[in-house]
Amino acid sequence: MDIRDPLLISLLVNMKTSKIAFSTWHDASASLVVDGKLDLLIHQERLTHVKHDRGNSYTELLNQRDELKTYEGEVGFCALDKNSNHHLYHAAHSFYDSGYREAVCVVIDGMGSEVEINDSKFEKGSSGRECVTIYKASYPNEFKLIHRIVSVPFESGNLPFGDPKSFVKKQISPGMIFQKTCQNWGMEWYDAGKLMAMSSFADEPTHFSKICNNIWRPFNIEDVFEINEKDVRDVKLIQKYETFQEKANFCKWIQEYCQEYTKQTIVKAIELSGCKNVCLSGGYFLNCVSNSYVRKNLPKDINIFVEPICGDDGVSIGLAKLLYHTETKSKKITSLDTVYKGIEREINVDGITTSPEEVAQLLADGKVVSIFQSRSECGARALGNRSILYDPRDPHGKDRINKLKGREDYRPLAATVLYEHAKKWFDMSFLDESPYMLYALDVLSDKIPAVCHVDNTCRVQTLKKKFNPHYYELINQFHKITGVPLLLNTSFNLAGDTIVETVEDAIRTLSMSEIDYVYFPEKNLVIQK
């Protein structure tokens, strides 16, 4: 965007302690940070309905000019592309959200930015991609690189280059293992969650024990991939898994490998940094099974913060916050308190007047109710502002909702439980709360089959009243009617589409599906199909 753009000039004049950043990679986003806190995040895909879309979502952010002009001073404005310091911005985002004064930040995703390799063993101009990066962070803006793995799959062994803390390795990242598997099996590259679900159906022990003792090393891709030295992009999984069961068994292997690799990477990060506050970011950490494994198997005195907006839609936030702390030198901790930072959507609908009690009764009677509140959740998880809700007691509920959404029948569904009741329904022995649906927990009751996966786990959101009062009250009323303080919760969208953003999106999705109602709690209204 041209700095001479009149709207941008207006922002430069009228905004002081605010920073805008945007990313045009996949999962493009634009972020506004004010006084160190996220004020607004726009997901490009929710504007275009193209999943993981690239593009200039900052245009829509700038269109919110009435809101932006309420701030005084100067705006920092910066764009991200493939040559940006991608993992640094992931680390900055998680650190500034964590509430820690200092921390070690571990970033794992499919791949990060290009890194130039200045080493005689490589041709001049060679580069790799960030694979795993570890920083030690402290206020206001210190991010000290202490270890980095750069992925150059078919050119090297374990070679140091230039910076002695960086290593070129013949491997791919845990995130890329999942991506390549998805692509080889005819899925989209971003369908890693399907593999995580599939892994629970494994019917034989994995060979994981053979590598378990010393896994913090390069992944031996020859075991899994055909090597095409001409073009890394042509690498594909060996075509030997045809049936669902064979695929499930292989998924179990990569799930166990990656989660143990991640645990040992975190242990290594603590050893290298001397710090027991750990911040985790990068799209890999949407793997709630791995997050639970790591949390259970690390010492209790290690503090873990998983960034909820850990995918690439969060890197613009990291850049904006880093700009803010760099320019202001502020050491004020502004830890994450909510993810409801989407655009303020005006709700003008003609509907039926209702109450939380009446909507809870609809759910208890077996109706499918979607909920829509003004500001959408940021990140990949639906947390009660753009959710489809259902009775978790229905033994056929999983099949019904998966069919309604057009999802595969083997995929599990999540739950939102009132915080004060969570420990009675889920094993939270290693966790106090799970407000952002980042952990898979063992189910302790047989009364909620619709949210219980084949391995007896559930991805759980624990909900405090202050976090989302309207959503809390709906579940509270359902609890009074049924004795069950939780609801099945899945994202408000159909397969292939993005989470709904506007009221019009919500009504269109209602008309195209077997959803019975859309509930607008701020207006005490429902629209019936």
N, C-alpha and C positions, 0 to 999 in steps of 0.2 A: 504494500500500500504506500502511495506517495505521501511523504511527510507534509506536502503542501495541501493535502486534502483538507477542505475547510472544516469538516467535522472533527478531524483529528487535531487541528490547530485549536479548535474550541475546547477540546478536552485538555490539551496541553496548558491552556490558560486557566482553566477552571478546576484542575485537580492537582493536589499537592502530595499527599501521602498514599496515592493509589498507583497500582501497576497493572498494566494489561499485557497479557501474553497470549499467543495463539500457536497452535500446531496444525500443520497441513499434511502430516502423515496419515496413515490409517488411524481410525478413532480420533479424527481431528476434533479439536475443541478450542474454545476461547475462554480465558479466565480474567476476572477482575478481582484484584486483591486490594483491600482498603485497610490501612492501619495494621497490616500484617495478617489480616484474616480474609479468607475467601468470602467474597460478597456475591459473586455471580459466576456460574459456569454454564456454558452452552455447548451441548454435544451436536456436532455437525449432523450426525446420522439421524437425530430426532427431527431435524428440519427437513431432511430429504427423504427419509424412510429407506435409505440405503445402508444396510448394516455395515458398520466399521468404515463409514465413508471418509474420504479425504475431502478437503475443501477449505473454504475461508469462512469459518463460523464466526470470525471476529466481526463480519459485516452485521450480523444480527445483534451481537453484543453492542456494537456502536449505535444500532438503531434504538437501543434502550436509552436514548440520550436524556430524557427527562430524569431518569433515576441517576444516571452518571453525573449530571451537572449539579447534583446536590452536594457533591464533594468539592472541596477547595484544593487548588494547587496543581501539581505536576504529575503527569502520567508517564510511567516507563512503558515503552512499547517495543515489543520484540517478537520475532517469529522463529519457529523451530522448523528445521528440515533434517534430512538424513545425516547431514554433516555437523549437526549440533551435538552438544555433550549430553546425549540422551540419558545415560545412566546417572549423571550428576543431578539432573532435574528430577528424576525418580527419587533419588536419595534426599534431595532438598525437600521435596513434598512430604515424604514420610517423616523426616526429622522435625520439621516445623509443626506438623500435626501431632507429634507424639507426646508433647509436654515434657520431654526430657531436656535437661540443661546440656548434657552431652550424650552422645550415643555412637554406636557403630552401625552403619547402614549397609545392608546387604541387598543388592539389586540382581534379580534373575528374571529374564524374559526370553522371548524368542531370539532377538538380537537387538543390539543397540546401535550406536553411531559407528561410522567408519573410523578406524584408527590407523594412521600411517605407521608402517613398519620400517624403521631405519636400522637395518641390520644387513651385513654383508652376505648373509645366507639367502637373502631375498633380492629379487630384481628391484631396481630403483622405481619408486612409485607404488610399491606393493602396499596393500592395506588389508586389514581384517575387520571383524565386527565385534563390538563388545558382547561378551557372553555372560560372564559373572563379574561383578565389580563390588569392591568393599571400600567404604570410606569411613574415616573417623570424623564425626561432626561436632561442632560446638558453636555457640553464639559469638558474634552475630552472623558470620558467614564463612566459617572455616570448614572446608571439606577436604580432608587430607587423604589422598589416595594411598591405601596400604596394601591392596592386592587387586589385580585385575587379570582375567583370562580373556584373551582375544581369540576368536574362532577363525581359523583358516583351515578348513577341514582336510584338504588333500595336498598340502604343500609342506607340512612340517611335523616334527615330533614335539617334544616339550622344550621349546627354545625360548630363552630370555631375549629381549630386545630392548635397546635404548634404555628406557626406564627399568631399573632392576626389579621393580615391583609388578611389572607386567609380563605376562607369559603368552606366547603363541602356542596353541595346542591343537592337535589334530582331533577335534571333537566338535560337537554341537551342544547347545545349551539344553537344559531340561525342557524349556518351553518349546524349542524347535523339535525335539523328539516327538512331542505331542502333535505339533503342527504337521510335520512330515507324515506321521502315521495317519492323521485325518485325511490329508490330501491323497495318500495312496489308496485309501479305502473309499474314495469317492465322496468324502464329506468336504465341507468348507474348511479352510485352514484354521479358522477360529473355533472349531467345534471340540476343543479339548475336553469340555465338560461331559461330552458324550462318552469319551474314553474313560474318564474317571468313573462314570456311572456303570459302564460295561465291566470294569475291572472287578466289581463286586460279585459278578456272576461266575468267576473262575471256579473250576471244579477240580483243580489239581494243584499241588504245591509248586511254587516257582523254583527256579534254580538260583534264587537270590542269595542263598546262604554261601554260595561259592565266592561271591565278591563282597560280602558284607563287612569283612574285617578291615578292608582298606579301600574304601570306595571314593575317597576324596582324591581323585586322579582323573585323567582324561577318559571320557566314555569311549569304549572300543567300538566305533561305529561299524567296523567290518562285520561285527556279529549281527548287525541288523540291516545295514544298507548296502546296496550295490554301489560301487564307487565309479563315478564318471568324472575323470580328471579334467575334462574339457570345460565343464560347466557345473558349478555347485548346485545351481537351480534344478538340474536334471536328476539329482539324487532321489531315489525312491526306495521305499521298503521292499525287501524281497517278497515276491508274490507267493507266499506259502500259507497264508491264513485265509481260508475261504469261508468256513462256517462261523456262526455267531460264537460258538463255544471256543473255537480256536482263537478268535479275536479277543474274547474275554480273557482267556488265559494269558495272551500276550500283553494285554492292557494291565493285567495284574502285575506282570513283571516290570513294565516301565513305571507303573505307579510306585511300586516298592523301591525300585532303583532310585527314582527321582526324589522321593521324600527322604530317603536315607542320605543321599547326596546333599540335599538341602540342609539336613540336620548337621552333618559333618562340616559343611561350609560355614554354618553359623558358629559351630564350636571353634573352627579355625579363625573366624573373624574375631571372636572374643579373645582368643590367645594372642593374636597379632596386635589387637588394640588395647588390651587390658581393661576393656569396658564391658559391663554386664547389662547395659541398656541397649537393646537391639531393635532397629527399625527395619522392616521388610517391605520391599516394593518391587514393582515389575509385574507384568501380567501373570506370571507363574503363580503368584500368591493368591489368585482367585481359586486355587485348588484347595478346597476346604478340608479334604481328606488329609492332604499333606500338612496343612497348617495344624490340624489336630495331632497328627503323629509327632510333629516337631515339638509342639507344646507339651505333650505328654512325656517326651523322652529327653527333654533338657532339664538340668537341675532347677529346683524351685526358686533359687535365688537369682535366676536370670529373668530380666524384665523384657517382655516381647510386645512390640506394637506392630500390627499388620495394617498397612495403609489401606483403607477401604476403597479408595479410588485409585487402585494400584495399577490399572492398565494404562495404555498410552493416552487415554482421555485425561489423565491426571498430570501429564508432564508439563502442560501449560501452567498449571497451578504451581508446580515446583519452580519453574522459571520466574513467574511473577513474584513469588515469595522471596526467592533468592535476590532478585533485583531490589525488592523493598529493603531487605536487611543489609544488602551491600551498600545501598545509597544512604540509608538512614542510620546505619550502625546500631540499630535497635537491638537490645538484648531481651526485650519483653517477650515472654512465652505466650503464644496465642494458640493453645492446643485445640484440636478438633472438638467441636461440640455438636455439630449437626451436619448432615449431608444434603439437607433439603435446600439447595442453593440454585435450583434451576430458575427459569424465567417466571416471574409473577404472572400467572394466567388469570384473566378475568373470567368469572363463571356467570354467564348469562344464559340460563336455560329455563324452559318451561317443563316442570316436572310435577311429581306428586309429593306433597308435603309428608314428611316422615320424621322418625326419631331413631336414635341408636337402638332403643329397645325393639322397635318394629323391624329394623334391618337385621338385628341379631336373630329375631324369630324367623325371618325369611331364610337365613342361613341354617338355622336349626331344622327347618322344614325341607332342607335339601335343595334350596335355590343357589344358583351361582351368581355371586354379586361382585362386581368390580368396584373399586373405590378410586375416586379422583379428587385430589386436593391441589390447591393452586400451584405451589412450587414443587417441581419434580425432584426426585432423588438424583443425586449425581453418582456416577459409577454404574456398575453392571447389575447391582441387586435392586429389586423392587422392595421397598421397605414401608409400604402402607400409603403412599401418595399416588402410586400408579400400579396397583396390584389387583389381581383376580383372587377372590377369596372363596373358600368352600369349607364345609363341615369335615373335620379330620376324622370323624368317627365312622364315616362311610367306608365299608370294606372294598367297595368298587370305586371309590373316589379317585384314586390314582388313574385308573383306566378312563374314567369319565373326563377328567380335566386334561389328560394327555391327548385324548381324542378331540376334545373341544379345541385345543390349541394346535392340533396337527403335529404333535411331537411323537417321537418313538415311544413304544409302550414300556421299554425297559428303564426309562429315565425317571428319577425320583422327583418328588416335590417337597418344597420347603415348608417351614412353619414359623409363625410368630407367636411367642408365648409371653404372657405377662411376667415381668422380671421376678416378682416376689414368689411366683409359683414354679419357676423354671427348674429348680433342683429336684422337685418332686416328679417331674416328667422326663427329664434328660440327665444323663451323667455329666455333671459339671464339676467333677472332683478336681480337675486341673484348670478350671476357668471360673471366674466370678460372673462374667457377663459376655454376651455375644451380640452387641447391638447392631452390627453391620453384616450379619449372616456370612461369616468367614470361617466357620468351624462346622464340621460334621460330628454330631454327638450321638452316643448310644441312647436309644429310646428305652425308657424304664416302664412303660405301660403298654398293655395290649389293646387299649381303648382308642388308639389313634392310628389305625392301619393305613389311612390315606397318605400319611406323611412318613411312614416307616419304609425305608428302602430294604432290599433283599438282605443286606448285611446288618439289619437292625439299627441303622443310623438315620439321622435326619440333619439337614442343614438348617440351623436355627437362628432366628432373630429374637433376642430377648428385648422386651419393650418396657421402658419406664414411662410413666405418665407425662413427665416434662418433655420427653423426646418427641412425642406425637400424641397430644391429648385426645384428638378426635378418634384416631385409630385405637388408642388405648381403651377409650370408653366403649367402643363397639365390641371389642373382645371381652371387656368386663361384663357387658350385658349378655354376651353369649355364654360366658362362664356361669352367670346367675341362672340361665335357662337350662343349661346342659350339665353343669358341673365340670366342664372342660375349659381351662383358661387359655386356650390357644385356637388359632385358625390355620388352615392350609393357606399358604400365600405363594403365589407365583406371579411373574411379571405380566402386566396388562398389555399383551400383544398376542398375535397369532404367529405361527411358525413362518419364518422368512421375513417378518416385519420387525421393526424396532419398537421399543416401548413407546406407548402413546405419549404425545407431548401436549396437544391441545384438546379442548373440549370437543372440537370437530373430529379429531382422531378417535376420541373415546366413543362418540356416538356412531361413527362409521364402523368401528370394531364390533360394537354391540350388534349392529344390523347384519354383520357378516358372520356372526358366530351364534353359538347356543348359550351365550351368557344371558341370564335372565334380567339383570338390572345393572345400571350404573348408579352408584351412590355418591352424592356430593355433600359430605358431612358439614362443610362450612355453610351451606345453604339449607341444610335439613331437607334435601330433595332427593328423589330417585327418579330415574327414567326407566320405564319398563319396556322390554322389547315388544 
